[in-house]
Each structure stands twice: as structure tokens, then as C-alpha cells.
Amino acid sequence: MSAAVKFALLATRDLGKNERAVAIAIAAHANHEGNAWPSVATIAEYAGCSERTVQRCLAKLVQLGRLVVSRSLASPPASTGW
């Protein structure tokens, strides 16, 4: 288990089950700098929920300050980083 996943397990104990599963799924895809670019579909598969639930959880995690969104400057945007 990666250090990012271990940290996410501890840091998300106060969240709801879906938000926690989404945060851990993102952590599982993080590189050594803590950046991750999994798609909503990939997060949904790892978290065991629908893509719409992932979208709601991502919005809530951003609102709570637990997740920062970075968008690609490429044209057209290639990916969204979490």
C-alpha cells in the first residue's frame, strides 16, 4: 500500500463513505509529488460508485478544501489533475 493511500485512509475518517472512497481512489493514483489524473470513470470503478456520485464527491471535496483541481493548459485540455 502506498504512503499516499495510507495517509488518505487516516485523513478521511471524518468524511462520508463515498467521499472517503473517492479520496482514497485518487490517492491510489497519485505520483510521488501527490498529483493524480484518474478519470471520473476510473475513480468510480475504484470507489465502487457511479460516475455521478464521483462528480458530487469531487465537488464536495473541493468545497471542503480537501482536494485541489488543476486543469491542463493544453488546447484542448487533455486532462484534469486532482
HELIX and SHEET records of a PDB file:
HELIX    1   1 ALA A    3  ALA A   11  1                                   9    
HELIX    2   2 LYS A   17  ALA A   27  1                                  11    
HELIX    3   3 VAL A   40  ALA A   47  1                                   8    
HELIX    4   4 GLU A   51  GLN A   63  1                                  13    
SHEET    1   A 2 SER A  70  ARG A  71  0                                        
SHEET    2   A 2 THR A  80  GLY A  81 -1                                        
END                                                                             
